[in-house]
Amino acid sequence: MRVFFLFFAAIVFSSCSSLSQYVVPPPSDMAPQARQAVVVNPQGKDFHAVVTGWKRMSSGWQRVLGPWPCVVGRKGFAPEGEKREGDGQTPSGVFALKRAFGRDIKIKTALDYREAGADDFWVDDVSSKQYNLWVHGAPLASSFEKMKRDDGLYDIGAVIEYNTDPVVAGQGSAIFIHVWRGQGARPTAGCVAMEHRRVGKLLSWLDKNENPVIKIGR
C-alpha cells in the first residue's frame, strides 16, 4: 500500500510540475478593482490550457488555486477582438465573472447563482434580438442551447462576461466555464472546461464582492 501511495503521489507531483511551466501571473496593473483573478494560459498550440486562481495582496498577486488542466475551443484562442460566432475559438482578453449556474437549487458560491431548468436557454442565433442572452421560455430564435443539459457539461459553471455588455451580433455567445467532456481529451466550441470538482472548487472561491475577472490567452 505504501509503495502504491508513493507511486500515485509521484504521478500527481509530476503532473503538477509539468503544468507549472505554463503558469503566468496576472499583470500587476490588470483590472485595478479586481481582487480575484482566474488565468487561462495556453499549454502548447492546441486546445489544452492551464487554469490558475490568484488573489491580489498588498505585495502583489498570490496564486491560491491550480495549476489545473483545462481545455478551450477546438481551434485554440482567438486573438483579442477577433472572436466570431461558430469559429471554434475561445476569446482572448480580460472579462468579468459575476454569474454562476447549475442544475441544483443552490451551490456553494458567492457569485450570483441561477438554477437551470428545462425551460432555460442561451441564444446563439446572430439574427435574434435575444442573441447571447439567457432566456426563460421558448426563445425567439432558430438556434439556442439548453442550459439544463443531459450530458452533464452544464451541471455547474460560470458565465464569462464576454460580449454581454454591450452584446454585438456575431462576435460570439455562450462563453462559459463548465465541466469538460472526456476527461480533457475533447475541446469545447469556445468555452473553458475542466474537471467537475475543480469547477466547483473555483466557484466556491469566487466572490462577486472581490470583483473577480478571468484573463484568457497570452
VOPA-860239 format. One record per residue (C-alpha): residue in three letters; x, z, y. Coordinates in pm, 1 decimal. Layout:
N
ATOM  rest      east        up     north
ATOM   ALA         X         Z         Y
...
This chain:
218
ATOM  rest      east        up     north
ATOM   MET       0.0       0.0       0.0
ATOM   ARG     280.8      89.6     239.5
ATOM   VAL     453.2    -243.6     169.3
ATOM   PHE     128.6    -430.5     241.0
ATOM   PHE      78.3    -240.0     566.7
ATOM   LEU     430.9    -319.1     683.9
ATOM   PHE     381.9    -685.9     591.5
ATOM   PHE      49.9    -700.5     779.3
ATOM   ALA     199.3    -524.5    1083.1
ATOM   ALA     487.1    -771.0    1083.7
ATOM   ILE     242.3   -1063.6    1088.4
ATOM   VAL      42.8    -913.8    1376.8
ATOM   PHE     358.5    -834.1    1574.5
ATOM   SER     495.6   -1182.4    1513.5
ATOM   SER     167.1   -1340.2    1625.2
ATOM   CYS     154.8   -1135.9    1946.2
ATOM   SER     521.9   -1206.8    2014.5
ATOM   SER     468.1   -1581.1    1975.7
ATOM   LEU     188.4   -1570.3    2232.8
ATOM   SER     390.1   -1364.1    2480.8
ATOM   GLN     588.3   -1668.3    2592.9
ATOM   TYR     265.4   -1811.8    2736.8
ATOM   VAL     174.9   -1501.1    2937.1
ATOM   VAL     174.4   -1569.2    3309.7
ATOM   PRO      54.8   -1302.3    3557.0
ATOM   PRO    -185.9   -1389.8    3837.6
ATOM   PRO     -23.5   -1484.1    4168.9
ATOM   SER      21.3   -1181.1    4392.5
ATOM   ASP    -187.2   -1343.4    4668.7
ATOM   MET    -469.1   -1463.0    4441.0
ATOM   ALA    -821.4   -1363.4    4547.6
ATOM   PRO    -721.7   -1055.9    4751.8
ATOM   GLN   -1060.4    -891.3    4696.0
ATOM   ALA   -1028.5    -917.9    4316.1
ATOM   ARG    -906.9    -610.7    4130.2
ATOM   GLN    -952.7    -759.6    3782.9
ATOM   ALA    -828.1   -1098.2    3667.7
ATOM   VAL    -858.7   -1289.5    3342.6
ATOM   VAL    -589.2   -1553.0    3296.6
ATOM   VAL    -626.7   -1850.2    3059.8
ATOM   ASN    -294.4   -2024.1    3019.9
ATOM   PRO    -219.5   -2336.1    2812.1
ATOM   GLN     -42.7   -2295.1    2478.6
ATOM   GLY     116.0   -2633.0    2427.8
ATOM   LYS     -58.0   -2960.4    2513.8
ATOM   ASP    -378.8   -2946.2    2310.4
ATOM   PHE    -687.3   -2724.0    2323.6
ATOM   HIS    -512.2   -2398.1    2231.9
ATOM   ALA    -458.0   -2138.7    2503.9
ATOM   VAL    -386.4   -1770.7    2564.3
ATOM   VAL    -606.6   -1510.4    2735.8
ATOM   THR    -480.2   -1201.5    2917.3
ATOM   GLY    -655.8    -941.7    3132.8
ATOM   TRP    -494.0    -791.6    3444.0
ATOM   LYS    -569.6    -502.4    3679.2
ATOM   ARG    -445.2    -501.8    4036.5
ATOM   MET    -239.0    -189.8    4107.6
ATOM   SER     -59.5     -79.3    4423.2
ATOM   SER     259.0    -216.3    4267.9
ATOM   GLY     100.4    -549.4    4170.9
ATOM   TRP     -82.8    -694.2    3869.0
ATOM   GLN     -58.0    -497.2    3544.9
ATOM   ARG    -156.4    -650.3    3211.7
ATOM   VAL    -415.8    -442.3    3025.5
ATOM   LEU    -557.4    -689.5    2770.0
ATOM   GLY    -402.7    -950.5    2542.9
ATOM   PRO    -233.5   -1179.9    2483.8
ATOM   TRP    -515.0   -1321.2    2269.1
ATOM   PRO    -550.5   -1670.7    2126.8
ATOM   CYS    -837.3   -1881.7    2257.1
ATOM   VAL    -948.7   -2242.7    2265.5
ATOM   VAL   -1063.3   -2465.6    2550.6
ATOM   GLY   -1206.2   -2816.7    2583.3
ATOM   ARG   -1111.7   -3079.1    2325.7
ATOM   LYS    -920.6   -3271.1    2594.5
ATOM   GLY    -748.8   -2965.4    2737.1
ATOM   PHE    -750.5   -2868.2    3103.4
ATOM   ALA    -880.4   -3090.3    3382.1
ATOM   PRO    -659.2   -3097.9    3690.9
ATOM   GLU    -809.3   -2880.2    3964.5
ATOM   GLY   -1105.9   -3056.8    4124.7
ATOM   GLU   -1126.6   -3330.6    3859.7
ATOM   LYS   -1364.4   -3178.5    3601.8
ATOM   ARG   -1664.5   -3404.4    3529.4
ATOM   GLU   -1974.5   -3368.7    3312.5
ATOM   GLY   -1910.4   -3458.7    2949.3
ATOM   ASP   -1536.7   -3520.8    2983.1
ATOM   GLY   -1443.4   -3260.1    2721.0
ATOM   GLN   -1212.3   -3076.8    2961.8
ATOM   THR   -1202.8   -2720.1    3089.2
ATOM   PRO   -1190.8   -2688.5    3469.3
ATOM   SER    -872.3   -2552.8    3625.3
ATOM   GLY    -883.1   -2309.3    3915.2
ATOM   VAL    -993.0   -1958.8    4006.6
ATOM   PHE   -1358.7   -1867.4    3955.2
ATOM   ALA   -1568.4   -1551.9    3981.0
ATOM   LEU   -1701.2   -1361.8    3680.3
ATOM   LYS   -2034.4   -1198.6    3762.0
ATOM   ARG   -2278.4   -1258.1    3475.2
ATOM   ALA   -2277.6   -1180.8    3104.3
ATOM   PHE   -2530.5   -1287.7    2842.9
ATOM   GLY   -2610.7   -1246.5    2475.2
ATOM   ARG   -2871.6   -1207.0    2201.9
ATOM   ASP   -2904.7    -828.9    2231.8
ATOM   ILE   -3125.4    -641.4    2476.6
ATOM   LYS   -2814.1    -493.5    2631.1
ATOM   ILE   -2438.8    -480.2    2568.1
ATOM   LYS   -2151.1    -271.7    2696.9
ATOM   THR   -2051.2    -438.1    3022.8
ATOM   ALA   -2054.0    -369.2    3394.9
ATOM   LEU   -2129.3    -731.9    3475.6
ATOM   ASP   -2489.0    -834.5    3541.6
ATOM   TYR   -2632.4    -887.3    3193.2
ATOM   ARG   -2913.9   -1115.1    3076.3
ATOM   GLU   -3061.9   -1128.0    2728.9
ATOM   ALA   -3106.5   -1483.2    2599.4
ATOM   GLY   -3442.4   -1559.5    2444.2
ATOM   ALA   -3594.9   -1856.0    2267.0
ATOM   ASP   -3726.1   -1996.8    2597.6
ATOM   ASP   -3395.2   -1980.4    2785.2
ATOM   PHE   -3195.1   -2296.7    2851.0
ATOM   TRP   -2898.2   -2419.1    3056.1
ATOM   VAL   -2950.0   -2763.8    3207.0
ATOM   ASP   -2671.7   -3024.5    3183.2
ATOM   ASP   -2875.3   -3329.0    3288.7
ATOM   VAL   -2696.8   -3456.9    3601.2
ATOM   SER   -3017.6   -3619.4    3731.0
ATOM   SER   -3219.4   -3296.2    3714.4
ATOM   LYS   -3281.1   -3067.8    4011.2
ATOM   GLN   -3212.3   -2785.1    3767.2
ATOM   TYR   -2861.3   -2911.8    3688.3
ATOM   ASN   -2618.4   -2631.4    3598.7
ATOM   LEU   -2889.3   -2364.4    3614.2
ATOM   TRP   -3020.0   -2113.1    3361.1
ATOM   VAL   -3388.8   -2196.0    3319.0
ATOM   HIS   -3660.0   -1988.0    3154.2
ATOM   GLY   -3931.0   -2207.5    3007.7
ATOM   ALA   -3937.8   -2581.9    2947.8
ATOM   PRO   -3663.3   -2744.5    3159.7
ATOM   LEU   -3738.4   -3035.6    3389.5
ATOM   ALA   -3454.8   -3226.0    3232.1
ATOM   SER   -3368.0   -3460.3    2948.2
ATOM   SER   -3057.7   -3267.8    2842.0
ATOM   PHE   -3000.2   -2894.0    2812.7
ATOM   GLU   -2852.6   -2620.9    2592.2
ATOM   LYS   -3030.8   -2338.2    2416.7
ATOM   MET   -2897.2   -2002.7    2533.0
ATOM   LYS   -3012.5   -1839.7    2209.6
ATOM   ARG   -2820.4   -2049.9    1960.0
ATOM   ASP   -2843.5   -2039.8    1582.9
ATOM   ASP   -2467.9   -2079.1    1527.8
ATOM   GLY   -2362.9   -1752.8    1696.1
ATOM   LEU   -2146.0   -1908.6    1968.4
ATOM   TYR   -2354.9   -1753.4    2244.1
ATOM   ASP   -2420.3   -1420.0    2073.5
ATOM   ILE   -2210.3   -1269.9    2352.5
ATOM   GLY   -2049.7   -1432.9    2653.2
ATOM   ALA   -1999.9   -1461.0    3026.9
ATOM   VAL   -2069.1   -1729.4    3285.7
ATOM   ILE   -1762.4   -1876.4    3453.7
ATOM   GLU   -1887.2   -1941.6    3806.3
ATOM   TYR   -1765.1   -2298.2    3815.0
ATOM   ASN   -1980.6   -2543.2    4013.4
ATOM   THR   -2250.9   -2280.9    4062.5
ATOM   ASP   -2244.0   -2226.4    4440.3
ATOM   PRO   -2299.2   -2491.3    4552.1
ATOM   VAL   -2392.9   -2699.8    4248.7
ATOM   VAL   -2262.5   -3057.0    4268.6
ATOM   ALA   -2427.0   -3301.0    4027.6
ATOM   GLY   -2186.6   -3446.1    3773.6
ATOM   GLN   -1897.5   -3208.3    3830.1
ATOM   GLY   -1958.5   -3006.6    3512.9
ATOM   SER   -2203.0   -2749.7    3382.8
ATOM   ALA   -2244.1   -2459.1    3140.8
ATOM   ILE   -1884.9   -2336.3    3157.4
ATOM   PHE   -1873.3   -2004.5    2971.5
ATOM   ILE   -1653.8   -1757.0    2792.3
ATOM   HIS   -1807.1   -1739.8    2444.4
ATOM   VAL   -1743.6   -1689.1    2073.3
ATOM   TRP   -1527.1   -1951.5    1907.3
ATOM   ARG   -1616.7   -2169.6    1611.3
ATOM   GLY   -1395.8   -2187.1    1303.6
ATOM   GLN   -1151.8   -1910.9    1398.4
ATOM   GLY    -991.9   -2114.3    1674.1
ATOM   ALA    -944.8   -2430.2    1471.4
ATOM   ARG   -1200.6   -2623.0    1676.7
ATOM   PRO   -1210.0   -2689.6    2052.7
ATOM   THR   -1504.3   -2649.5    2288.2
ATOM   ALA   -1679.9   -2901.2    2511.0
ATOM   GLY   -1522.1   -2735.0    2815.8
ATOM   CYS   -1570.3   -2359.9    2775.8
ATOM   VAL   -1318.9   -2086.9    2691.4
ATOM   ALA   -1381.8   -1943.8    2343.0
ATOM   MET   -1225.6   -1669.6    2133.4
ATOM   GLU   -1295.5   -1418.2    1859.0
ATOM   HIS   -1626.7   -1229.4    1887.6
ATOM   ARG   -1472.0    -881.7    1904.7
ATOM   ARG   -1236.2    -990.3    2181.1
ATOM   VAL   -1516.0   -1138.1    2387.7
ATOM   GLY   -1688.8    -801.2    2350.2
ATOM   LYS   -1375.1    -610.1    2448.3
ATOM   LEU   -1326.6    -830.4    2753.2
ATOM   LEU   -1686.6    -785.8    2868.8
ATOM   SER   -1672.1    -409.4    2818.6
ATOM   TRP   -1370.7    -402.0    3051.6
ATOM   LEU   -1504.4    -630.3    3323.5
ATOM   ASP   -1680.3    -460.4    3614.5
ATOM   LYS   -1859.7    -655.6    3886.9
ATOM   ASN   -1763.0    -383.8    4137.8
ATOM   GLU   -1399.3    -484.3    4083.3
ATOM   ASN   -1475.5    -845.1    4189.3
ATOM   PRO   -1329.9    -997.1    3870.4
ATOM   VAL   -1208.1   -1354.6    3860.6
ATOM   ILE   -1076.9   -1591.0    3597.4
ATOM   LYS    -775.4   -1814.0    3655.6
ATOM   ILE    -774.3   -2117.5    3427.0
ATOM   GLY    -482.3   -2357.7    3379.9
ATOM   ARG    -128.2   -2356.9    3508.5
